[in-house]
Amino acid sequence: MQASTFSQTRKKNTVSKRAGAKQLKTGEFYFRIVFKPLLFILLLAPALWLAWGAYQDSLGANPVEAVIRGMGDWGLRILLLTLLISPLKRLLDWPRLLRLRRMLGLFAYFYVALHLLAYVWLDQYFDWNEIWLDVVERPFITVGVLAFVLLTPLALTSTKGMMRRLGKRWKRLHRLVYPISILAVLHFWWMVKLDISEPLVYSILLALLLGERLYRNVVRQG
Ligand code: HEM
């Protein structure tokens, strides 16, 4: 009698394990086949939209400015989105979200690199003397260049191989994303002349994202 109850319980456990594994497989399937590709397309869309606008000549009176600003805006937005991932993962209790960070980080770099390229090419026509003068004389450009330079090693070390090779140092290196985000917002503040509403919104969002991390560290240590 006892033996049959035992075998029934084992059977039940096996069935629930199988159901759990199936559920996991379905979750993984949707994440990899639906969610990630969809996010990829969404992140690429602004660049395609701007390229289409430039091709159609529908970017307004100053298309060069529209391209530079558009790429800069998306670089900053995606950078902040990258910082949102880990608090969102905790809030939703969805660990898979962490696997989006690399894609988001690389997209942020992609937009910032295009932003820089548009400035160097379309705005300055590769006039390196003028560009150098801008870097040393206009603080908002200095700060932008610094943010870009610091972002480069993060993009270059974003592969799994580099993560393994650098070990603990990888985590330390990637903490640079915090000062980089501050520099990027500062770059925006220094650029605007009258309407401060946009940099203000980005500053509030960044303060919330950094504040949450600071609070958690203090609570954990306290
Ligand atoms: C992490 C790096 C960077 C980020 C996130 C970033 C982001 C931004 C943002 C959000 C704007 C304002 C866009 C708007 O007005 O809506 C902007 C403007 C601008 N950025 Fe950057 N930027 C970065 C690096 C750079 C670099 C390296 C350069 C050039 C050396 C640069 C050159 C400019 C210029 C020239 C503008 C002003 C465009 C204009 O007034 O028409 N940025 N950037």
Residues whose N, C-alpha, C, O or C-beta is under 5 A from the ligand:
A	BS01	HEM	E65 I68 R69 G72 D73 G75 L76 V112 L116 Y119 I141 G144 V145 A147 F148 A184 F188
